[in-house]
Amino acid sequence: MGKIWAWAKWPFAIAILALLYWQNRDNLQDVFTRQKDWGLLGAALLLCLVSTLLTFARWYLLVRAQNFVFRLGDAIQLGFVGLLFNYVGPGAVGGDVAKAWMLAQKQGRLTVAVATVVLDRILGLLALFAVGAVATLLHPPLPNIPELRITTALLWIGTIAGLIGLGVLLTPAITHHRWVRAIEGWRFVGKPFGEMLHGVELYQSRRGVLLAALGLSLAGHLGLIGGFYLGACAMQPVVPSLLTHFYFMPIAELFSVLIPTPGGIGALEGAIQRFYVSLMGGVLPVEAARAAGFVAAMAFRVVQLLIAAMGAVSFLFYRQEIRAAIAAAEAASHEPQPVPASQAASLPHSPS
């Protein structure tokens, strides 16, 4: 069933894009024939690429803090592979799971490897919400409509919840509590829980790593949203301000994660289009604002696909190792078990 859905996601995503195109068909001809600023599009691609590399560096810091033998080149290589497999990965295994499994194959610490990927995602979401929350403080008064009130509430709830969760993670009194330690003696879950708890304690002793990773997250999201804004400006003369993009893009990206299409295709475009309509109602007619949002989102999608395509280079160099890791992860998804260190395969290295 997982494999069927993995490929069925594509027709679903294409159907959403086709619907969005049909809704905007009367306004898109003018947008497509308008002169484009190719210099701005190039700058958008470069800024998004640098921001993506920052997210790989964030994961590198989190992995190194767990005493894994891991190089920045490994993080970049596996990061690009993860991006690629978010779009075209076979089976039910996503890019993040494949990254974690390939890391674990070298070290024999699957639970901790998965934990680094999960924490990487959590820090990314926390920084994303924080960018939007700060934007609400700096932005001029927003239209008083329900969806924007909900957006503002979600940004602050996500930011506060993330900070509380990070504080709990860094509090030794919680991880050392006897009730928490008692879980290590439970059957089946005790051993992986103990490994994860040891990983948390390592982070507690290296709080600077988490702060640095959070800083990279903030820089990465600011860069990605800035790249989106440059791409939007390259395609059309009237777009919301950069600060406005900092406000709504976090929720648009979250929405794309909740709708399980490859790389959020269709879901992200639909969310951005909706925000453009809500935030540009007094500047452009609804139809023109909707078309502007769709075109801006599609420009960003092309940039994302170009960056993800760079993962094909890593795949060509290390396709045997990657396929083996994905096959192992597929098998483990039916019957989870730790990776024996004696059977661990070598992590593919960067060609440098």
Short mmCIF file of the C-alpha atoms (twelve columns), coordinates in Angstrom:
data_MODEL
# 
_entry.id   MODEL 
# 
loop_
_atom_site.group_PDB 
_atom_site.id 
_atom_site.type_symbol 
_atom_site.label_atom_id 
_atom_site.label_alt_id 
_atom_site.label_comp_id 
_atom_site.label_asym_id 
_atom_site.label_seq_id 
_atom_site.Cartn_x 
_atom_site.Cartn_y 
_atom_site.Cartn_z 
_atom_site.pdbx_PDB_model_num 
ATOM 1   C CA . MET A 1   0.000   0.000  0.000   1 
ATOM 2   C CA . GLY A 2   2.856   2.398  0.833   1 
ATOM 3   C CA . LYS A 3   4.455   1.919  -2.573  1 
ATOM 4   C CA . ILE A 4   1.126   2.491  -4.340  1 
ATOM 5   C CA . TRP A 5   0.601   5.759  -2.451  1 
ATOM 6   C CA . ALA A 6   4.198   6.848  -3.067  1 
ATOM 7   C CA . TRP A 7   3.530   6.907  -6.793  1 
ATOM 8   C CA . ALA A 8   -0.159  7.903  -6.540  1 
ATOM 9   C CA . LYS A 9   0.976   11.151 -4.908  1 
ATOM 10  C CA . TRP A 10  2.196   12.411 -8.280  1 
ATOM 11  C CA . PRO A 11  -1.170  12.326 -10.097 1 
ATOM 12  C CA . PHE A 12  -2.692  13.976 -7.024  1 
ATOM 13  C CA . ALA A 13  -0.091  16.768 -7.072  1 
ATOM 14  C CA . ILE A 14  -0.435  17.269 -10.831 1 
ATOM 15  C CA . ALA A 15  -4.221  17.444 -10.468 1 
ATOM 16  C CA . ILE A 16  -3.859  20.259 -7.923  1 
ATOM 17  C CA . LEU A 17  -1.495  22.177 -10.229 1 
ATOM 18  C CA . ALA A 18  -3.861  21.668 -13.164 1 
ATOM 19  C CA . LEU A 19  -6.747  23.063 -11.120 1 
ATOM 20  C CA . LEU A 20  -4.690  26.097 -10.078 1 
ATOM 21  C CA . TYR A 21  -3.657  26.696 -13.695 1 
ATOM 22  C CA . TRP A 22  -7.268  26.455 -14.856 1 
ATOM 23  C CA . GLN A 23  -8.386  28.975 -12.237 1 
ATOM 24  C CA . ASN A 24  -5.768  31.472 -13.441 1 
ATOM 25  C CA . ARG A 25  -5.796  30.760 -17.169 1 
ATOM 26  C CA . ASP A 26  -7.265  34.138 -18.154 1 
ATOM 27  C CA . ASN A 27  -4.547  36.119 -16.350 1 
ATOM 28  C CA . LEU A 28  -1.527  33.913 -16.941 1 
ATOM 29  C CA . GLN A 29  -1.027  34.824 -20.597 1 
ATOM 30  C CA . ASP A 30  -0.175  38.407 -19.672 1 
ATOM 31  C CA . VAL A 31  2.212   37.216 -16.950 1 
ATOM 32  C CA . PHE A 32  4.011   34.751 -19.202 1 
ATOM 33  C CA . THR A 33  4.495   37.239 -22.045 1 
ATOM 34  C CA . ARG A 34  5.799   39.993 -19.749 1 
ATOM 35  C CA . GLN A 35  9.552   40.704 -19.735 1 
ATOM 36  C CA . LYS A 36  11.339  38.724 -17.018 1 
ATOM 37  C CA . ASP A 37  14.296  39.879 -14.949 1 
ATOM 38  C CA . TRP A 38  16.672  36.966 -15.455 1 
ATOM 39  C CA . GLY A 39  19.287  38.532 -13.205 1 
ATOM 40  C CA . LEU A 40  16.864  38.460 -10.276 1 
ATOM 41  C CA . LEU A 41  15.936  34.868 -11.082 1 
ATOM 42  C CA . GLY A 42  19.620  33.934 -11.017 1 
ATOM 43  C CA . ALA A 43  20.030  35.717 -7.687  1 
ATOM 44  C CA . ALA A 44  16.993  33.836 -6.343  1 
ATOM 45  C CA . LEU A 45  18.541  30.521 -7.365  1 
ATOM 46  C CA . LEU A 46  21.880  31.398 -5.766  1 
ATOM 47  C CA . LEU A 47  20.302  32.615 -2.519  1 
ATOM 48  C CA . CYS A 48  18.107  29.517 -2.239  1 
ATOM 49  C CA . LEU A 49  21.086  27.263 -2.938  1 
ATOM 50  C CA . VAL A 50  23.195  28.896 -0.215  1 
ATOM 51  C CA . SER A 51  20.261  28.669 2.202   1 
ATOM 52  C CA . THR A 52  19.827  24.981 1.404   1 
ATOM 53  C CA . LEU A 53  23.514  24.378 2.109   1 
ATOM 54  C CA . LEU A 54  23.023  26.043 5.496   1 
ATOM 55  C CA . THR A 55  20.353  23.465 6.340   1 
ATOM 56  C CA . PHE A 56  22.837  20.698 5.480   1 
ATOM 57  C CA . ALA A 57  25.399  22.350 7.765   1 
ATOM 58  C CA . ARG A 58  22.766  22.400 10.533  1 
ATOM 59  C CA . TRP A 59  22.319  18.638 10.303  1 
ATOM 60  C CA . TYR A 60  26.106  18.205 10.197  1 
ATOM 61  C CA . LEU A 61  26.438  19.983 13.551  1 
ATOM 62  C CA . LEU A 62  23.732  17.833 15.128  1 
ATOM 63  C CA . VAL A 63  25.313  14.613 13.858  1 
ATOM 64  C CA . ARG A 64  28.834  15.563 14.937  1 
ATOM 65  C CA . ALA A 65  27.537  16.383 18.425  1 
ATOM 66  C CA . GLN A 66  26.624  12.676 18.735  1 
ATOM 67  C CA . ASN A 67  30.261  11.643 18.115  1 
ATOM 68  C CA . PHE A 68  29.522  10.166 14.703  1 
ATOM 69  C CA . VAL A 69  32.395  9.973  12.247  1 
ATOM 70  C CA . PHE A 70  30.912  12.416 9.776   1 
ATOM 71  C CA . ARG A 71  32.195  15.103 7.433   1 
ATOM 72  C CA . LEU A 72  30.540  18.213 6.107   1 
ATOM 73  C CA . GLY A 73  30.903  16.743 2.628   1 
ATOM 74  C CA . ASP A 74  28.896  13.705 3.774   1 
ATOM 75  C CA . ALA A 75  26.139  15.965 5.083   1 
ATOM 76  C CA . ILE A 76  25.978  17.885 1.794   1 
ATOM 77  C CA . GLN A 77  25.956  14.710 -0.264  1 
ATOM 78  C CA . LEU A 78  23.225  13.039 1.777   1 
ATOM 79  C CA . GLY A 79  21.312  16.308 2.002   1 
ATOM 80  C CA . PHE A 80  21.076  16.575 -1.772  1 
ATOM 81  C CA . VAL A 81  20.086  12.926 -2.001  1 
ATOM 82  C CA . GLY A 82  17.345  13.584 0.557   1 
ATOM 83  C CA . LEU A 83  16.028  16.508 -1.479  1 
ATOM 84  C CA . LEU A 84  15.977  14.391 -4.614  1 
ATOM 85  C CA . PHE A 85  14.157  11.519 -2.937  1 
ATOM 86  C CA . ASN A 86  11.530  13.850 -1.514  1 
ATOM 87  C CA . TYR A 87  10.378  14.126 -5.124  1 
ATOM 88  C CA . VAL A 88  11.269  10.851 -6.811  1 
ATOM 89  C CA . GLY A 89  12.130  8.391  -4.059  1 
ATOM 90  C CA . PRO A 90  10.759  4.904  -4.730  1 
ATOM 91  C CA . GLY A 91  8.601   3.122  -2.185  1 
ATOM 92  C CA . ALA A 92  7.325   4.684  1.016   1 
ATOM 93  C CA . VAL A 93  10.725  5.858  2.272   1 
ATOM 94  C CA . GLY A 94  11.245  9.606  2.230   1 
ATOM 95  C CA . GLY A 95  14.478  11.492 1.919   1 
ATOM 96  C CA . ASP A 96  14.858  12.006 5.663   1 
ATOM 97  C CA . VAL A 97  14.457  8.307  6.442   1 
ATOM 98  C CA . ALA A 98  16.957  7.368  3.744   1 
ATOM 99  C CA . LYS A 99  19.479  9.871  5.151   1 
ATOM 100 C CA . ALA A 100 19.086  8.518  8.672   1 
ATOM 101 C CA . TRP A 101 19.431  4.918  7.549   1 
ATOM 102 C CA . MET A 102 22.572  5.536  5.516   1 
ATOM 103 C CA . LEU A 103 24.099  7.331  8.472   1 
ATOM 104 C CA . ALA A 104 23.168  4.469  10.798  1 
ATOM 105 C CA . GLN A 105 24.647  1.842  8.510   1 
ATOM 106 C CA . LYS A 106 28.137  3.159  9.239   1 
ATOM 107 C CA . GLN A 107 27.658  3.634  12.976  1 
ATOM 108 C CA . GLY A 108 25.172  0.968  14.049  1 
ATOM 109 C CA . ARG A 109 23.149  3.546  16.027  1 
ATOM 110 C CA . LEU A 110 19.871  3.742  14.141  1 
ATOM 111 C CA . THR A 111 17.862  5.320  16.969  1 
ATOM 112 C CA . VAL A 112 20.333  8.164  17.421  1 
ATOM 113 C CA . ALA A 113 20.697  8.654  13.664  1 
ATOM 114 C CA . VAL A 114 16.940  9.006  13.314  1 
ATOM 115 C CA . ALA A 115 16.914  11.342 16.316  1 
ATOM 116 C CA . THR A 116 19.379  13.704 14.600  1 
ATOM 117 C CA . VAL A 117 17.060  13.938 11.589  1 
ATOM 118 C CA . VAL A 118 14.005  14.497 13.794  1 
ATOM 119 C CA . LEU A 119 15.764  17.178 15.839  1 
ATOM 120 C CA . ASP A 120 16.974  18.776 12.617  1 
ATOM 121 C CA . ARG A 121 13.361  19.048 11.464  1 
ATOM 122 C CA . ILE A 122 12.190  20.374 14.842  1 
ATOM 123 C CA . LEU A 123 14.812  23.127 14.894  1 
ATOM 124 C CA . GLY A 124 13.909  23.980 11.318  1 
ATOM 125 C CA . LEU A 125 10.230  24.319 12.193  1 
ATOM 126 C CA . LEU A 126 10.997  26.356 15.309  1 
ATOM 127 C CA . ALA A 127 13.087  28.806 13.291  1 
ATOM 128 C CA . LEU A 128 10.428  28.946 10.572  1 
ATOM 129 C CA . PHE A 129 7.691   29.817 13.072  1 
ATOM 130 C CA . ALA A 130 9.985   32.348 14.778  1 
ATOM 131 C CA . VAL A 131 10.604  34.172 11.477  1 
ATOM 132 C CA . GLY A 132 6.855   34.539 10.959  1 
ATOM 133 C CA . ALA A 133 6.176   35.489 14.591  1 
ATOM 134 C CA . VAL A 134 8.768   38.288 14.533  1 
ATOM 135 C CA . ALA A 135 7.301   39.496 11.239  1 
ATOM 136 C CA . THR A 136 3.917   39.954 12.956  1 
ATOM 137 C CA . LEU A 137 5.557   42.414 15.361  1 
ATOM 138 C CA . LEU A 138 7.170   44.476 12.597  1 
ATOM 139 C CA . HIS A 139 4.437   44.324 9.958   1 
ATOM 140 C CA . PRO A 140 1.886   47.123 9.473   1 
ATOM 141 C CA . PRO A 141 -1.678  46.216 10.514  1 
ATOM 142 C CA . LEU A 142 -2.925  43.209 8.567   1 
ATOM 143 C CA . PRO A 143 -6.416  42.840 7.088   1 
ATOM 144 C CA . ASN A 144 -8.845  41.737 9.767   1 
ATOM 145 C CA . ILE A 145 -9.891  38.437 8.225   1 
ATOM 146 C CA . PRO A 146 -10.180 35.042 9.961   1 
ATOM 147 C CA . GLU A 147 -7.467  33.202 8.011   1 
ATOM 148 C CA . LEU A 148 -4.854  35.846 8.829   1 
ATOM 149 C CA . ARG A 149 -5.843  35.850 12.499  1 
ATOM 150 C CA . ILE A 150 -5.440  32.063 12.503  1 
ATOM 151 C CA . THR A 151 -2.070  32.417 10.725  1 
ATOM 152 C CA . THR A 152 -0.797  34.826 13.377  1 
ATOM 153 C CA . ALA A 153 -2.007  32.562 16.185  1 
ATOM 154 C CA . LEU A 154 -0.338  29.501 14.632  1 
ATOM 155 C CA . LEU A 155 2.964   31.347 14.267  1 
ATOM 156 C CA . TRP A 156 3.049   32.301 17.934  1 
ATOM 157 C CA . ILE A 157 1.766   28.934 19.191  1 
ATOM 158 C CA . GLY A 158 4.421   27.134 17.139  1 
ATOM 159 C CA . THR A 159 7.179   29.451 18.335  1 
ATOM 160 C CA . ILE A 160 6.257   29.244 22.020  1 
ATOM 161 C CA . ALA A 161 5.704   25.469 21.910  1 
ATOM 162 C CA . GLY A 162 9.041   24.986 20.143  1 
ATOM 163 C CA . LEU A 163 10.927  27.069 22.689  1 
ATOM 164 C CA . ILE A 164 9.301   25.176 25.561  1 
ATOM 165 C CA . GLY A 165 10.181  21.848 23.931  1 
ATOM 166 C CA . LEU A 166 13.772  22.946 23.394  1 
ATOM 167 C CA . GLY A 167 13.966  24.035 27.038  1 
ATOM 168 C CA . VAL A 168 12.695  20.634 28.199  1 
ATOM 169 C CA . LEU A 169 15.250  18.906 25.976  1 
ATOM 170 C CA . LEU A 170 18.073  20.889 27.582  1 
ATOM 171 C CA . THR A 171 16.936  20.319 31.193  1 
ATOM 172 C CA . PRO A 172 18.993  17.519 32.820  1 
ATOM 173 C CA . ALA A 173 16.569  17.216 35.728  1 
ATOM 174 C CA . ILE A 174 13.935  15.842 33.377  1 
ATOM 175 C CA . THR A 175 16.100  13.283 31.589  1 
ATOM 176 C CA . HIS A 176 17.614  12.145 34.916  1 
ATOM 177 C CA . HIS A 177 14.249  11.686 36.620  1 
ATOM 178 C CA . ARG A 178 13.791  8.161  37.968  1 
ATOM 179 C CA . TRP A 179 10.491  7.686  36.121  1 
ATOM 180 C CA . VAL A 180 12.191  8.547  32.839  1 
ATOM 181 C CA . ARG A 181 15.143  6.281  33.607  1 
ATOM 182 C CA . ALA A 182 12.765  3.436  34.451  1 
ATOM 183 C CA . ILE A 183 11.701  3.245  30.801  1 
ATOM 184 C CA . GLU A 184 15.180  1.939  29.942  1 
ATOM 185 C CA . GLY A 185 14.229  -1.316 31.633  1 
ATOM 186 C CA . TRP A 186 11.100  -1.899 29.557  1 
ATOM 187 C CA . ARG A 187 11.062  -4.718 27.047  1 
ATOM 188 C CA . PHE A 188 11.339  -3.861 23.348  1 
ATOM 189 C CA . VAL A 189 11.482  -0.076 23.811  1 
ATOM 190 C CA . GLY A 190 14.027  0.115  26.633  1 
ATOM 191 C CA . LYS A 191 17.204  -0.202 24.565  1 
ATOM 192 C CA . PRO A 192 16.327  2.314  21.816  1 
ATOM 193 C CA . PHE A 193 14.946  4.685  24.435  1 
ATOM 194 C CA . GLY A 194 18.206  4.466  26.367  1 
ATOM 195 C CA . GLU A 195 20.198  5.237  23.207  1 
ATOM 196 C CA . MET A 196 18.011  8.239  22.509  1 
ATOM 197 C CA . LEU A 197 18.325  9.414  26.114  1 
ATOM 198 C CA . HIS A 198 22.114  9.218  25.874  1 
ATOM 199 C CA . GLY A 199 21.922  11.308 22.707  1 
ATOM 200 C CA . VAL A 200 19.828  13.914 24.497  1 
ATOM 201 C CA . GLU A 201 22.391  14.070 27.306  1 
ATOM 202 C CA . LEU A 202 25.134  14.729 24.768  1 
ATOM 203 C CA . TYR A 203 23.146  17.683 23.448  1 
ATOM 204 C CA . GLN A 204 22.662  18.921 27.017  1 
ATOM 205 C CA . SER A 205 26.422  19.029 27.442  1 
ATOM 206 C CA . ARG A 206 26.840  20.806 24.101  1 
ATOM 207 C CA . ARG A 207 24.155  23.456 24.163  1 
ATOM 208 C CA . GLY A 208 26.226  25.710 21.961  1 
ATOM 209 C CA . VAL A 209 25.749  23.217 19.131  1 
ATOM 210 C CA . LEU A 210 21.966  23.486 19.388  1 
ATOM 211 C CA . LEU A 211 22.136  27.272 19.481  1 
ATOM 212 C CA . ALA A 212 24.414  27.286 16.444  1 
ATOM 213 C CA . ALA A 213 22.059  24.902 14.637  1 
ATOM 214 C CA . LEU A 214 19.114  27.159 15.497  1 
ATOM 215 C CA . GLY A 215 21.039  30.155 14.162  1 
ATOM 216 C CA . LEU A 216 21.713  28.306 10.894  1 
ATOM 217 C CA . SER A 217 18.001  27.499 10.707  1 
ATOM 218 C CA . LEU A 218 17.062  31.156 11.033  1 
ATOM 219 C CA . ALA A 219 19.601  32.194 8.400   1 
ATOM 220 C CA . GLY A 220 18.458  29.412 6.080   1 
ATOM 221 C CA . HIS A 221 14.769  30.329 6.282   1 
ATOM 222 C CA . LEU A 222 15.458  34.037 5.852   1 
ATOM 223 C CA . GLY A 223 17.476  33.191 2.757   1 
ATOM 224 C CA . LEU A 224 14.891  30.836 1.266   1 
ATOM 225 C CA . ILE A 225 12.057  33.309 1.746   1 
ATOM 226 C CA . GLY A 226 14.276  36.081 0.420   1 
ATOM 227 C CA . GLY A 227 14.959  33.909 -2.630  1 
ATOM 228 C CA . PHE A 228 11.234  33.391 -3.115  1 
ATOM 229 C CA . TYR A 229 10.710  37.154 -2.978  1 
ATOM 230 C CA . LEU A 230 13.424  37.797 -5.590  1 
ATOM 231 C CA . GLY A 231 11.867  35.207 -7.878  1 
ATOM 232 C CA . ALA A 232 8.446   36.795 -7.471  1 
ATOM 233 C CA . CYS A 233 9.844   40.246 -8.277  1 
ATOM 234 C CA . ALA A 234 11.577  38.837 -11.348 1 
ATOM 235 C CA . MET A 235 8.284   37.568 -12.763 1 
ATOM 236 C CA . GLN A 236 5.933   40.517 -12.117 1 
ATOM 237 C CA . PRO A 237 6.006   44.183 -11.074 1 
ATOM 238 C CA . VAL A 238 3.568   44.059 -8.120  1 
ATOM 239 C CA . VAL A 239 4.117   41.626 -5.231  1 
ATOM 240 C CA . PRO A 240 3.710   41.831 -1.437  1 
ATOM 241 C CA . SER A 241 6.640   43.279 0.495   1 
ATOM 242 C CA . LEU A 242 9.545   41.166 1.719   1 
ATOM 243 C CA . LEU A 243 8.287   41.555 5.297   1 
ATOM 244 C CA . THR A 244 4.875   40.274 4.209   1 
ATOM 245 C CA . HIS A 245 6.540   37.222 2.687   1 
ATOM 246 C CA . PHE A 246 8.342   36.596 5.981   1 
ATOM 247 C CA . TYR A 247 4.905   36.641 7.605   1 
ATOM 248 C CA . PHE A 248 2.949   34.198 5.446   1 
ATOM 249 C CA . MET A 249 5.568   31.871 3.952   1 
ATOM 250 C CA . PRO A 250 6.121   29.862 7.181   1 
ATOM 251 C CA . ILE A 251 2.475   28.768 7.258   1 
ATOM 252 C CA . ALA A 252 2.442   28.174 3.496   1 
ATOM 253 C CA . GLU A 253 5.446   25.860 3.898   1 
ATOM 254 C CA . LEU A 254 3.814   24.125 6.864   1 
ATOM 255 C CA . PHE A 255 0.679   23.562 4.787   1 
ATOM 256 C CA . SER A 256 2.768   21.962 2.052   1 
ATOM 257 C CA . VAL A 257 4.120   19.481 4.601   1 
ATOM 258 C CA . LEU A 258 0.655   18.541 5.864   1 
ATOM 259 C CA . ILE A 259 -0.569  17.707 2.340   1 
ATOM 260 C CA . PRO A 260 1.482   14.613 1.408   1 
ATOM 261 C CA . THR A 261 2.374   15.341 -2.206  1 
ATOM 262 C CA . PRO A 262 5.940   14.960 -3.572  1 
ATOM 263 C CA . GLY A 263 7.896   17.927 -2.226  1 
ATOM 264 C CA . GLY A 264 4.604   19.645 -1.350  1 
ATOM 265 C CA . ILE A 265 3.833   20.198 -5.054  1 
ATOM 266 C CA . GLY A 266 0.417   21.748 -5.505  1 
ATOM 267 C CA . ALA A 267 -0.146  22.288 -1.792  1 
ATOM 268 C CA . LEU A 268 2.517   25.002 -1.499  1 
ATOM 269 C CA . GLU A 269 1.346   26.726 -4.668  1 
ATOM 270 C CA . GLY A 270 -2.267  26.704 -3.509  1 
ATOM 271 C CA . ALA A 271 -1.395  28.124 -0.077  1 
ATOM 272 C CA . ILE A 272 0.758   30.912 -1.529  1 
ATOM 273 C CA . GLN A 273 -1.933  31.815 -4.021  1 
ATOM 274 C CA . ARG A 274 -4.462  32.091 -1.203  1 
ATOM 275 C CA . PHE A 275 -2.200  34.347 0.862   1 
ATOM 276 C CA . TYR A 276 -1.564  36.620 -2.118  1 
ATOM 277 C CA . VAL A 277 -5.321  37.064 -2.520  1 
ATOM 278 C CA . SER A 278 -5.792  37.804 1.203   1 
ATOM 279 C CA . LEU A 279 -2.877  40.259 1.432   1 
ATOM 280 C CA . MET A 280 -3.160  42.076 -1.917  1 
ATOM 281 C CA . GLY A 281 -6.911  42.603 -1.999  1 
ATOM 282 C CA . GLY A 282 -6.570  46.391 -1.888  1 
ATOM 283 C CA . VAL A 283 -3.783  46.503 -4.488  1 
ATOM 284 C CA . LEU A 284 -4.861  44.116 -7.238  1 
ATOM 285 C CA . PRO A 285 -8.172  42.582 -8.340  1 
ATOM 286 C CA . VAL A 286 -8.722  39.130 -6.874  1 
ATOM 287 C CA . GLU A 287 -8.060  37.366 -10.185 1 
ATOM 288 C CA . ALA A 288 -4.799  39.256 -10.743 1 
ATOM 289 C CA . ALA A 289 -3.632  38.639 -7.163  1 
ATOM 290 C CA . ARG A 290 -4.416  34.942 -7.490  1 
ATOM 291 C CA . ALA A 291 -2.448  34.713 -10.741 1 
ATOM 292 C CA . ALA A 292 0.470   36.644 -9.205  1 
ATOM 293 C CA . GLY A 293 0.640   34.197 -6.321  1 
ATOM 294 C CA . PHE A 294 0.532   31.191 -8.617  1 
ATOM 295 C CA . VAL A 295 3.293   32.547 -10.864 1 
ATOM 296 C CA . ALA A 296 5.500   33.458 -7.885  1 
ATOM 297 C CA . ALA A 297 5.014   29.978 -6.428  1 
ATOM 298 C CA . MET A 298 5.830   28.297 -9.735  1 
ATOM 299 C CA . ALA A 299 9.027   30.326 -10.100 1 
ATOM 300 C CA . PHE A 300 10.059  29.183 -6.630  1 
ATOM 301 C CA . ARG A 301 9.139   25.598 -7.503  1 
ATOM 302 C CA . VAL A 302 11.427  25.664 -10.544 1 
ATOM 303 C CA . VAL A 303 14.268  26.918 -8.334  1 
ATOM 304 C CA . GLN A 304 13.599  24.137 -5.807  1 
ATOM 305 C CA . LEU A 305 13.562  21.473 -8.509  1 
ATOM 306 C CA . LEU A 306 16.856  22.721 -9.940  1 
ATOM 307 C CA . ILE A 307 18.449  22.474 -6.493  1 
ATOM 308 C CA . ALA A 308 16.925  19.047 -5.852  1 
ATOM 309 C CA . ALA A 309 18.237  17.864 -9.233  1 
ATOM 310 C CA . MET A 310 21.746  18.345 -7.882  1 
ATOM 311 C CA . GLY A 311 21.022  15.273 -5.779  1 
ATOM 312 C CA . ALA A 312 21.097  13.288 -9.018  1 
ATOM 313 C CA . VAL A 313 24.871  13.814 -9.106  1 
ATOM 314 C CA . SER A 314 25.258  12.179 -5.702  1 
ATOM 315 C CA . PHE A 315 22.907  9.421  -6.747  1 
ATOM 316 C CA . LEU A 316 24.960  8.654  -9.862  1 
ATOM 317 C CA . PHE A 317 28.157  8.437  -7.800  1 
ATOM 318 C CA . TYR A 318 26.693  6.383  -4.969  1 
ATOM 319 C CA . ARG A 319 23.588  4.732  -6.385  1 
ATOM 320 C CA . GLN A 320 24.498  1.251  -5.128  1 
ATOM 321 C CA . GLU A 321 24.968  2.393  -1.537  1 
ATOM 322 C CA . ILE A 322 21.834  4.528  -1.653  1 
ATOM 323 C CA . ARG A 323 19.680  1.758  -3.114  1 
ATOM 324 C CA . ALA A 324 20.973  -0.688 -0.511  1 
ATOM 325 C CA . ALA A 325 20.136  1.738  2.302   1 
ATOM 326 C CA . ILE A 326 16.644  2.382  0.939   1 
ATOM 327 C CA . ALA A 327 15.984  -1.340 0.522   1 
ATOM 328 C CA . ALA A 328 17.082  -1.920 4.107   1 
ATOM 329 C CA . ALA A 329 14.899  0.919  5.340   1 
ATOM 330 C CA . GLU A 330 11.906  -0.477 3.405   1 
ATOM 331 C CA . ALA A 331 12.425  -3.871 5.041   1 
ATOM 332 C CA . ALA A 332 12.836  -2.335 8.494   1 
ATOM 333 C CA . SER A 333 9.614   -0.347 8.073   1 
ATOM 334 C CA . HIS A 334 7.759   -3.673 8.284   1 
ATOM 335 C CA . GLU A 335 9.784   -5.063 11.197  1 
ATOM 336 C CA . PRO A 336 11.888  -2.396 12.967  1 
ATOM 337 C CA . GLN A 337 15.180  -3.572 14.424  1 
ATOM 338 C CA . PRO A 338 18.583  -2.055 15.216  1 
ATOM 339 C CA . VAL A 339 21.356  -2.195 12.649  1 
ATOM 340 C CA . PRO A 340 24.109  -4.604 13.738  1 
ATOM 341 C CA . ALA A 341 27.462  -2.863 13.755  1 
ATOM 342 C CA . SER A 342 29.106  -5.985 12.329  1 
ATOM 343 C CA . GLN A 343 26.924  -5.742 9.214   1 
ATOM 344 C CA . ALA A 344 27.207  -1.990 8.804   1 
ATOM 345 C CA . ALA A 345 27.977  -0.720 5.341   1 
ATOM 346 C CA . SER A 346 30.266  2.203  4.733   1 
ATOM 347 C CA . LEU A 347 28.791  5.644  4.406   1 
ATOM 348 C CA . PRO A 348 29.453  6.974  0.910   1 
ATOM 349 C CA . HIS A 349 32.033  9.749  0.916   1 
ATOM 350 C CA . SER A 350 32.126  12.909 -1.089  1 
ATOM 351 C CA . PRO A 351 34.160  12.656 -4.298  1 
ATOM 352 C CA . SER A 352 36.561  15.374 -3.127  1 
# 
